[in-house]
Amino acid sequence: RYEQGWVSRKTDSLAEAVSWALQMQESKEACSIAYHGNIVDLLSYLIEHNIHVDLLSDQTSCHVPYDGGYCPQGISFEERTRLLAEDHDYFRVLVDKSLQKHFEYIKILHDRGTYFFDYGNSFLKAVYDAGVSGVCKNKDNPADGFIFPSYVEDILGPHLFDYGYGPFRWCCLSGKDEDLAATDKAAMECIDPERRYQDRDNYNWVRDAGKNNLVVGTKCRILYQDAKGRLKIALKFNEMVREGVTGPIMLGRDHHDTGGTDSPFRETSNIKDGSNIMADMATQCFAGNSARGMSLVSLHNGGGTGIGNAINGGFGMVLDGSERVDTILKMSMPWDVMIGVARRSWARNPNAISTAEEYNQIRSETDYITLPYLADEEIVTGLTEKD
Ligand SMILES: NC(=O)c1ccc[n+]([C@@H]2O[C@H](COP(=O)([O-])OP(=O)(O)OC[C@H]3O[C@@H](n4cnc5c(N)ncnc54)[C@H](O)[C@@H]3O)[C@@H](O)[C@H]2O)c1
């Protein structure tokens, strides 16, 4: 990560890492600093030295904490690898102890004003599995969610997923740099940066993507777009393939999206209609994409949060430049996204309701999303209290 430029500075000294961070804060410079050590030691240091943290999360591999994803505090990485192979039971005990302390430190920082969120790695579930039932809202089990939000609840949900913005992907199958550059330019031209701040962010992202040299492998790009934007870009790309501007292009998306994933610890955690433990959206997304003719469809398990914790419906679509593909795109791209917006609208999220209403107007000839009837909360409370 350091060599690729994601991390600007690295150190194995807590004092150095923290002093760099404070200097950067003082001079208001953006900087990514890696402390090469255990997170629990870092949190302990911050508490001991009374250092304020605005935002805090965790991205250890907590979807598999007992299989090497989480390194317990107090042992070296080499010792962790030896224990994993030779004494797995003892390793589990150490992981649990470390996660308990990890959570205790987060609570201390939270009480001092830090905003903590789960990054979608099943951290809070791992804390629960380590024996801390106090991490659950109902103090007993995760069915009602956890005391700290997943980042989808407060951040990605209202700002992006409710509108349908999610990680749309493409891959230039020719493997040529010039094809990727041509698609970047075409995608940028499909976005109106004045529409919303999200569009401005996406526009800037794709405009600068080539310059920032973010591609580490195949000639692929990922770009947040809503249903309308994804369809517009997909049709433009298919036209470019048809006209011989680029070779064939494969579309897809991350499982971490508006539609497609049921995940009580991430994408649909604490969804406000109380359906966090339901798993039918992914199946419907997958089935609808198959029926509409996507080239590749998948119904799979475990994306991001671990096996057994999520169901994901995914797709891949090869753009070969044909009119047939245009027809499939027009039917399937909106389905793939709006299924999630519809559900979020039924959860009464205001931005999802307005996005569904707008969709109904634009697609009134062919589609209709049923909308929730918003009862007056005061009347409902009054009536239920009277009973
Ligand atoms: N929210 C998302 O969209 C999203 C995306 C990708 C991955 N994830 C999830 O995030 C987690 C991390 O993904 P990744 O691809 O970076 O995994 P990774 O295994 O490559 O990286 C995790 C890192 O955490 C380090 N680590 C483990 N225990 C530690 C400890 N106690 N202190 C300090 N460091 C410790 C490991 O050494 C490793 O370098 C996974 O659970 C993954 O499923 C979430």
The ligand as a Tripos MOL2 file, in Angstrom:
@<TRIPOS>MOLECULE
LIG
   44    48     1     0     0
SMALL
NO_CHARGES

@<TRIPOS>ATOM
      1 N1        -16.8380   -1.7680    3.3630 N.am      1 LIG1
      2 C1        -16.3800   -2.2870    2.2660 C.2       1 LIG1
      3 O1        -16.7910   -1.9420    1.1850 O.2       1 LIG1
      4 C2        -15.3370   -3.3020    2.3320 C.ar      1 LIG1
      5 C3        -14.5690   -3.4560    1.2020 C.ar      1 LIG1
      6 C4        -13.5720   -4.3820    1.2430 C.ar      1 LIG1
      7 C5        -13.3790   -5.1270    2.3630 C.ar      1 LIG1
      8 N2        -14.1670   -5.0000    3.4470 N.ar      1 LIG1
      9 C6        -13.9320   -5.8120    4.6520 C.3       1 LIG1
     10 O2        -12.8860   -5.1360    5.3710 O.3       1 LIG1
     11 C7        -12.0010   -6.0990    5.9440 C.3       1 LIG1
     12 C8        -10.5890   -5.8240    5.4780 C.3       1 LIG1
     13 O3        -10.4400   -6.0230    4.0700 O.3       1 LIG1
     14 P1         -9.0080   -6.0480    3.3960 P.3       1 LIG1
     15 O4         -9.1940   -6.4410    1.9950 O.co2     1 LIG1
     16 O5         -8.3020   -4.7640    3.7020 O.co2     1 LIG1
     17 O6         -8.3430   -7.2650    4.2050 O.3       1 LIG1
     18 P2         -6.8220   -7.6390    4.4830 P.3       1 LIG1
     19 O7         -6.8710   -8.9630    5.1730 O.co2     1 LIG1
     20 O8         -6.0120   -7.4490    3.2440 O.co2     1 LIG1
     21 O9         -6.3330   -6.5080    5.5050 O.3       1 LIG1
     22 C9         -6.6410   -6.5230    6.8610 C.3       1 LIG1
     23 C10        -5.3860   -6.0530    7.6030 C.3       1 LIG1
     24 O10        -5.6710   -5.9350    8.9860 O.3       1 LIG1
     25 C11        -4.4900   -6.2920    9.6880 C.3       1 LIG1
     26 N3         -4.8600   -6.6170   11.0750 N.ar      1 LIG1
     27 C12        -5.5090   -7.6960   11.5680 C.ar      1 LIG1
     28 N4         -5.6510   -7.5950   12.9040 N.ar      1 LIG1
     29 C13        -5.0840   -6.4250   13.2600 C.ar      1 LIG1
     30 C14        -4.9390   -5.7490   14.4980 C.ar      1 LIG1
     31 N5         -5.4400   -6.2560   15.6350 N.pl3     1 LIG1
     32 N6         -4.3060   -4.5600   14.5060 N.ar      1 LIG1
     33 C15        -3.8100   -4.0200   13.3600 C.ar      1 LIG1
     34 N7         -3.9360   -4.6020   12.1500 N.ar      1 LIG1
     35 C16        -4.5700   -5.7920   12.1080 C.ar      1 LIG1
     36 C17        -3.9530   -7.4870    8.9060 C.3       1 LIG1
     37 O11        -2.5950   -7.6890    9.1890 O.3       1 LIG1
     38 C18        -4.1970   -7.0280    7.4830 C.3       1 LIG1
     39 O12        -3.1010   -6.3100    6.9880 O.3       1 LIG1
     40 C19       -12.5370   -7.4630    5.5280 C.3       1 LIG1
     41 O13       -13.3200   -7.9970    6.5830 O.3       1 LIG1
     42 C20       -13.3830   -7.1730    4.3210 C.3       1 LIG1
     43 O14       -14.3880   -8.1220    4.1260 O.3       1 LIG1
     44 C21       -15.1200   -4.0670    3.4630 C.ar      1 LIG1
@<TRIPOS>BOND
     1     1     2 1
     2     2     3 2
     3     2     4 1
     4     4     5 ar
     5     4    44 ar
     6     5     6 ar
     7     6     7 ar
     8     7     8 ar
     9     8     9 1
    10     8    44 ar
    11     9    10 1
    12     9    42 1
    13    10    11 1
    14    11    12 1
    15    11    40 1
    16    12    13 1
    17    13    14 1
    18    14    15 2
    19    14    16 1
    20    14    17 1
    21    17    18 1
    22    18    19 2
    23    18    20 1
    24    18    21 1
    25    21    22 1
    26    22    23 1
    27    23    24 1
    28    23    38 1
    29    24    25 1
    30    25    26 1
    31    25    36 1
    32    26    27 ar
    33    26    35 ar
    34    27    28 ar
    35    28    29 ar
    36    29    30 ar
    37    29    35 ar
    38    30    31 1
    39    30    32 ar
    40    32    33 ar
    41    33    34 ar
    42    34    35 ar
    43    36    37 1
    44    36    38 1
    45    38    39 1
    46    40    41 1
    47    40    42 1
    48    42    43 1
@<TRIPOS>SUBSTRUCTURE
     1 LIG1         1 GROUP 0 **** ****
